[in-house]
Amino acid sequence: MARRTEGRLFRRGQRKFFWVDFTVDGKRFRHVLKDIDGSKVTDRQTAQKLLNDLVNPFKLHNKAEQFRQLADTVKSLEKKTAEAFEISNPPLKIINAWDAYINAANRPDSGERTLLNYKGHFKAFAKWVNTQPGQLVYMRDISCDIAGKYAAYLTSSGKGANTYNKHIGFLKMFYRVLEDQARIKENPFNKITLKKFTIESRRELTIEELYRILDESEGNLNLLLSLGIFTGLRLGDCCTLQWGEVDLIKRVIRRIPNKTARKNPKPVLIGIPGPLYDLLVEIPSKQRRGFLLPKLASAYNNVNKRPTMIRKIQAHFEACGIQTQKPGTGKGTKKRAVIQVGFHSLRHTYVSLHAEGGTPQV
């Protein structure tokens, strides 16, 4: 008796799309019919043609040839469906990746400053990609080999171990968050190991050096350095300090440090000593609104302008006769510059002076 291989088409309930149902050698096949675009078929003529494509191989007498043709038909349909899906729903492009990351529900809940740093890491990576040969358009175009070349580029461009680790660590996380949208099978940065590094602590400044950097500065730079010396706040907190956090009557600053704002939004209370108080009261009361240093706040909050601002601070220390780099490192030594003196030195000095004066550690 000849086997029935024509199969049948049917709909379920009030649904408009077709299902197919047929049995071969006791094995039953039943599934929704989809066209090459991956859409469910609602037209009977189209449905019948697809059914014929599926069952026609079984009309052959040779069983091996039957299953070979069936497999080829299924593969062809899957390939056409995949190709149509790629055209109508392309994978994530590198140029659109940052916006996709910002809108991703599974990304870490990072603070504003961290996001600015991440954006800088992404821009550096995207800029490098544009210099590479070949068509690197989509996120998935970045292979493990290309990721390795970018890691080598970071090293050859003089990035220190800490900076290198931040860039690579970000890209590992970036690809992990966007893996579904990018349609990648493997995170290209996962196999890149991070570098070991030693944290170089900033040295304290002497009293004579503190007098020098204040005496030879003026304007915004003088106020910025005074804030660092007399409050011990970090550079970012000094640059973005607002008048609403300064109480000139009680002579106290209430500031939630940027570094701890997300995990511990509790303000620290810092007394305003005489020299800093004298600088602040000189500023007309009408100007005491918003940021104390609006131009520096803008520069610090801009990841592209911040390095220039920091270089100006370092240049001032150098102009005051203070060596900022560790001897034997930096320009002319073929070794990466190791910074020993910078704005953070003011914080170390502040803490040490208070410790010497017997201020309670809390």
C-alpha positions in Angstrom: 0.0 0.0 0.0 1.4 3.4 -0.9 2.2 5.7 2.0 0.1 8.8 2.3 2.6 11.7 2.2 0.4 14.5 0.9 -0.2 15.8 4.4 -2.9 18.3 5.4 -3.3 21.9 6.1 -5.5 23.2 9.0 -6.2 26.2 11.1 -6.7 26.2 14.9 -9.8 27.9 16.2 -10.3 31.5 14.8 -6.6 31.9 14.0 -5.9 32.8 10.4 -2.4 31.2 10.0 -2.0 27.6 8.7 -0.5 24.5 10.4 0.9 21.5 8.5 0.4 17.9 9.6 1.9 14.7 8.0 3.4 11.4 9.0 6.3 9.5 7.4 7.2 5.9 8.6 5.3 6.4 11.8 7.0 9.8 12.6 4.5 12.7 12.7 5.4 16.2 11.6 3.2 19.1 12.8 4.2 22.8 13.0 3.2 26.3 12.0 3.9 27.2 8.4 6.2 30.3 7.9 7.3 32.0 4.7 10.9 33.0 3.8 10.4 36.2 5.9 9.7 34.2 9.0 6.0 35.3 9.0 3.2 32.9 9.6 1.4 32.0 6.4 -2.3 33.0 6.2 -2.8 32.6 2.4 -4.0 29.1 1.4 -2.2 29.0 -2.0 1.1 29.9 -0.4 0.5 27.4 2.4 -0.2 24.6 -0.1 3.0 25.4 -2.1 5.1 25.2 1.1 3.4 21.9 2.1 4.2 20.5 -1.4 7.9 21.5 -0.9 7.9 19.5 2.3 6.2 16.3 1.3 7.3 16.0 -2.3 10.6 14.3 -1.4 8.6 11.4 0.1 7.1 10.6 -3.3 10.5 9.3 -4.4 11.0 5.5 -4.2 14.5 5.7 -2.7 14.2 6.3 1.1 17.7 7.7 1.4 16.9 10.2 -1.4 13.6 11.0 0.3 15.3 12.1 3.5 18.1 13.9 1.7 15.8 16.0 -0.3 13.6 16.7 2.8 16.7 17.8 4.7 17.8 20.0 1.8 14.3 21.5 1.6 14.2 22.3 5.3 17.8 23.8 5.2 16.8 25.9 2.2 13.7 27.2 3.9 15.7 27.9 7.1 18.4 29.7 5.2 15.9 31.9 3.3 14.1 32.7 6.5 17.4 33.6 8.3 18.5 35.8 5.3 15.2 37.6 5.2 15.3 38.1 9.0 18.8 39.6 8.7 17.7 42.0 6.0 14.6 43.2 7.9 16.3 43.0 11.4 20.0 43.6 11.0 22.4 43.0 13.9 23.7 45.9 16.0 26.0 48.3 14.2 29.1 49.7 16.1 27.9 53.2 15.3 24.6 52.5 17.1 26.1 50.5 20.0 26.5 53.2 22.6 22.8 54.3 22.4 21.8 50.6 22.6 24.0 50.2 25.7 22.4 53.2 27.4 18.9 51.9 26.7 19.8 48.2 27.7 17.8 47.0 30.6 20.5 44.6 31.6 23.4 47.1 31.9 24.9 48.0 35.3 23.3 50.9 37.0 26.3 53.1 36.7 26.6 56.7 37.9 26.9 59.7 35.6 30.6 60.0 36.0 31.2 56.3 35.3 29.0 56.5 32.2 31.1 59.5 31.0 34.2 57.4 31.4 32.6 54.4 29.6 31.6 56.7 26.8 35.2 57.8 26.4 36.3 54.2 26.3 33.8 53.4 23.6 34.7 56.4 21.5 38.3 55.4 21.6 37.5 51.9 20.5 35.1 53.0 17.7 37.7 55.5 16.4 40.4 52.8 16.3 38.0 50.4 14.5 37.5 53.1 11.7 41.3 52.9 11.0 41.3 49.2 10.4 41.1 47.5 7.0 38.0 45.6 5.9 34.3 46.2 6.6 34.0 46.4 10.3 30.4 47.6 10.5 28.6 45.4 13.0 29.5 44.6 16.6 29.8 40.9 15.6 32.5 41.8 13.0 35.0 42.2 15.9 36.6 38.8 16.1 38.9 37.6 18.9 41.9 38.4 16.7 40.7 42.0 16.1 40.1 42.4 19.9 43.6 41.2 20.5 45.0 43.8 18.0 43.1 46.5 19.9 44.6 45.3 23.2 48.1 45.5 21.6 47.3 49.0 20.3 46.4 50.2 23.8 49.8 48.9 25.0 51.8 50.4 22.2 50.1 53.8 22.5 51.5 54.1 26.0 48.5 53.3 28.1 49.4 52.2 31.6 48.3 48.9 33.1 45.4 50.6 35.1 44.1 52.5 32.0 44.5 49.3 29.9 42.5 47.3 32.3 39.7 49.9 32.4 39.4 49.9 28.6 39.4 46.1 28.3 37.2 45.5 31.3 34.7 47.9 29.9 34.6 46.2 26.5 34.2 42.8 28.1 31.2 44.1 29.9 29.9 46.1 26.9 29.8 43.0 24.7 28.2 40.9 27.4 25.4 43.4 27.8 24.8 43.7 24.1 25.4 40.1 23.0 21.8 39.4 22.1 21.4 42.6 20.0 24.8 42.0 18.4 24.0 38.3 17.8 27.5 37.2 18.8 28.4 33.6 19.6 31.4 34.5 21.6 32.6 37.7 23.4 35.7 38.7 21.5 37.3 40.3 24.6 36.7 37.4 27.1 40.1 35.8 26.5 42.2 38.9 26.9 43.8 38.9 30.4 44.1 42.1 32.5 47.5 43.4 33.5 49.1 43.5 36.9 49.8 46.9 38.2 51.1 48.7 41.2 49.3 51.7 42.5 51.7 54.7 42.8 50.6 56.8 45.7 50.9 60.6 45.4 53.5 62.1 47.8 52.7 64.7 50.3 53.7 68.3 49.7 55.8 70.3 52.1 54.4 73.5 53.7 56.9 75.5 51.6 55.6 73.9 48.4 52.0 74.6 49.4 52.8 78.3 49.9 54.6 78.3 46.5 51.7 76.9 44.5 49.3 79.3 46.1 51.5 82.4 45.8 52.1 81.8 42.1 48.5 81.1 41.1 45.6 83.4 40.6 41.9 83.5 39.7 40.1 80.2 39.3 43.3 78.2 39.7 44.1 79.8 43.0 40.6 79.1 44.3 40.7 75.5 43.1 44.1 74.9 44.7 42.9 76.5 47.9 39.8 74.2 48.0 42.1 71.2 47.6 44.5 72.4 50.3 42.0 73.5 52.9 39.3 70.9 52.4 41.1 67.8 51.3 38.3 67.2 48.7 39.2 65.3 45.5 39.6 67.2 42.2 36.1 66.3 41.0 34.5 67.5 44.2 36.4 70.8 44.2 35.6 71.5 40.5 31.9 70.8 41.0 31.4 72.3 44.5 28.2 74.4 44.6 27.4 77.5 46.6 24.4 75.6 48.1 26.9 73.3 49.8 28.9 76.2 51.3 27.7 77.8 54.6 29.7 81.0 55.1 27.8 81.9 58.3 28.7 78.6 60.1 31.9 78.3 58.1 31.3 74.8 57.0 31.0 72.8 53.7 28.5 70.0 53.4 29.4 67.8 50.5 28.4 64.3 49.3 31.6 63.1 47.7 31.2 62.0 44.1 33.0 58.8 44.8 30.6 57.6 47.5 27.4 59.4 46.4 25.7 56.3 45.0 26.5 53.8 47.7 26.5 56.2 50.7 24.8 59.5 50.0 25.8 61.0 53.3 27.5 64.5 53.3 30.8 65.1 54.9 31.2 68.2 57.0 34.4 70.2 56.4 35.3 73.4 58.3 36.3 76.4 56.3 39.6 77.8 57.6 40.5 81.5 57.6 42.5 81.7 54.3 39.8 79.9 52.3 37.0 81.9 54.0 38.7 85.2 53.0 38.8 84.0 49.4 35.1 83.1 49.4 33.7 86.2 51.0 35.5 88.3 48.4 33.1 86.9 45.8 30.1 89.2 45.4 26.9 87.7 47.0 25.1 88.0 43.6 27.6 85.6 42.1 27.1 83.0 44.9 24.9 80.6 43.0 25.4 77.5 41.1 29.0 76.2 40.9 31.8 78.0 42.6 34.0 77.4 39.5 31.5 77.1 36.6 34.2 76.9 33.9 36.2 74.2 35.7 33.0 72.3 36.5 32.2 72.3 32.8 35.7 71.2 31.8 35.7 68.4 34.5 32.3 67.0 33.4 33.5 66.9 29.8 35.6 63.7 29.3 37.3 65.4 26.3 38.3 68.6 28.1 39.2 67.1 31.5 42.7 65.9 30.5 43.6 69.4 29.3 42.5 70.8 32.6 44.6 68.3 34.5 47.6 69.0 32.3 47.3 72.7 33.2 47.3 71.8 36.9 50.4 69.6 36.4 52.1 72.4 34.4 51.5 74.8 37.3 53.2 72.4 39.7 56.2 72.1 37.3 56.3 75.9 36.9 56.6 76.1 40.7 59.7 74.0 40.6 58.0 70.8 41.8 58.9 67.6 40.0 55.6 65.8 39.3 57.0 62.6 37.7 59.0 59.8 39.2 62.7 60.2 38.2 63.6 57.9 35.3 60.1 57.9 33.8 58.3 60.0 31.3 59.6 61.8 28.2 63.1 60.8 27.0 63.2 57.7 29.2 61.2 55.3 27.0 59.2 54.5 30.2 55.7 55.5 30.9 55.5 58.6 33.1 54.7 57.7 36.8 53.0 60.7 38.4 54.1 61.3 42.0 52.7 64.8 42.5 49.3 66.0 41.4 46.1 67.5 42.7 45.5 64.4 44.8 48.7 65.2 46.7 46.8 68.1 48.3 44.4 65.5 49.8 47.3 63.4 51.2 48.9 66.6 52.7 45.6 67.7 54.2 45.1 64.4 56.0 48.7 64.3 57.2 48.6 67.8 58.6 45.4 67.1 60.5 46.9 63.9 61.8 49.9 65.8 63.1 47.6 68.4 64.7 45.7 65.7 66.6 42.4 65.9 64.7 40.3 62.9 65.4 40.5 60.4 62.6 36.8 60.3 62.0 
